[in-house]
């Protein structure tokens, strides 16, 4: 079901929650994990900010390291309490019955508002049956809401682990197109490929023809799969940076 | 909600209207507690922001034609708390909404039953400041049934109620809406009765409800009439809105009415209450309105570095007077 030690992770997230919310809210939260009661589980997820507030959480460097050990590349720095509360709640869900588990969480995606979607996409690397969420992740990349895209693109190990090559290329292109910080994408060079290089250079030509610029990361990515000199010529032809 | 009607009959080209001078209300802040932005363009958002609208409430309503399936409702509610909220934030306007099953579509009972089942998934969401707009349209038995069920839902969730009052048989429909709300144990102070006019306002205020007025050409209140109402009734528990939608309506109705009130000697305090403060006081009973989140500053959980589209920041402005589009 899980690719990592879920019990260790739940324990650690519980401790971090403990440091950031009041004892009675934590007590409430710990009781909300019964995902077999779909309505109650959904309500708990939705009303999280009313319980936890929305302040940015504090997390120690030791906790960050521990998290990264339990679930490589998983990072919660800068998250708000409601975001972490929601992700924590999802880890408490009962995952034994695969189809019920997928259904309960998929309905949250279908009715999610922006902050809920941010939490849901942030939770992808922690969900059970990781291969089952690849289509959902690809769907998220079609979003036009900046924060939702950033939840998928920034410091999220899920996309590079599970997306198909086409979906991955779409993620990178969308990040460039929407002027995201490319450097925060995990697995950028590990998943780099010739097809992506071709798409990137086509994009550079299109931008050049319109008198617009491209980010420098584009050249770095394309370079790996491009014969020497081609990029310099392209830059010269289109007067690009 | 609006209804169609012949425009020609109302148009008097020989009368030269006074121009709306936006500088008259410079520095004032407005809250439009009823406006259907889904039906409006980005130009409207920019004009509203320029005129001082810092926050608004978009009530769930019908879309001009009936929906035929549950998923259309689900997607509509999702869009109010999702895409529309984001779109609004790009113009520096804080977007809230009320969620409910409108009266017209309550008459499709098979569908209404299904909608009732998904409402709990939406009313607890952040920024949902009430159950609305609900109430009567034709005043049928089905409308009454779902009005009552949603009053119970609002009570359970601790949310204010935004009540739509009917175009036809308005006075009686308004009275019934209030009677039923009281019967269901709602505090009148948590109920905003919308689309009032000269005939309904007194009873609404006397019974302790909030009286909202929709400044909407031809079919609802004109703003000169509104000035007279404030002169007569003052500003306690009175608020105005545009209810701008896909009909001939004006998303600047609130700032324009403020300008007219100012011109005609209504005090600054009264103007502030009916165009800003009262709506906040009424709907903040949801616990979902935080004034510090208004204006162009983005809420604490939203980053915005830089100024470009899709960053949670604001839309770049374009010079519309230029023939060049780049």
HADDOCK unambig.tbl for C-alpha pairs under 7 A between the chains (distance, minus, plus):
assign (segid A and resid 42 and name CA) (segid B and resid 121 and name CA) 6.92 0.50 0.50
assign (segid A and resid 43 and name CA) (segid B and resid 121 and name CA) 6.41 0.50 0.50
assign (segid A and resid 46 and name CA) (segid B and resid 124 and name CA) 6.26 0.50 0.50
assign (segid A and resid 46 and name CA) (segid B and resid 125 and name CA) 5.57 0.50 0.50
assign (segid A and resid 47 and name CA) (segid B and resid 124 and name CA) 5.66 0.50 0.50
assign (segid A and resid 47 and name CA) (segid B and resid 125 and name CA) 6.14 0.50 0.50
assign (segid A and resid 80 and name CA) (segid B and resid 301 and name CA) 6.41 0.50 0.50
assign (segid A and resid 111 and name CA) (segid B and resid 74 and name CA) 6.97 0.50 0.50
assign (segid A and resid 111 and name CA) (segid B and resid 78 and name CA) 5.67 0.50 0.50
assign (segid A and resid 112 and name CA) (segid B and resid 78 and name CA) 6.71 0.50 0.50
assign (segid A and resid 113 and name CA) (segid B and resid 78 and name CA) 6.44 0.50 0.50
assign (segid A and resid 113 and name CA) (segid B and resid 81 and name CA) 5.33 0.50 0.50
assign (segid A and resid 113 and name CA) (segid B and resid 82 and name CA) 4.59 0.50 0.50
assign (segid A and resid 114 and name CA) (segid B and resid 82 and name CA) 5.40 0.50 0.50
assign (segid A and resid 144 and name CA) (segid B and resid 310 and name CA) 6.55 0.50 0.50
assign (segid A and resid 145 and name CA) (segid B and resid 86 and name CA) 6.82 0.50 0.50
assign (segid A and resid 145 and name CA) (segid B and resid 310 and name CA) 5.89 0.50 0.50
assign (segid A and resid 146 and name CA) (segid B and resid 310 and name CA) 4.39 0.50 0.50
assign (segid A and resid 146 and name CA) (segid B and resid 311 and name CA) 4.65 0.50 0.50
assign (segid A and resid 146 and name CA) (segid B and resid 312 and name CA) 5.65 0.50 0.50
assign (segid A and resid 147 and name CA) (segid B and resid 311 and name CA) 6.87 0.50 0.50
assign (segid A and resid 147 and name CA) (segid B and resid 312 and name CA) 6.62 0.50 0.50
assign (segid A and resid 178 and name CA) (segid B and resid 310 and name CA) 6.48 0.50 0.50
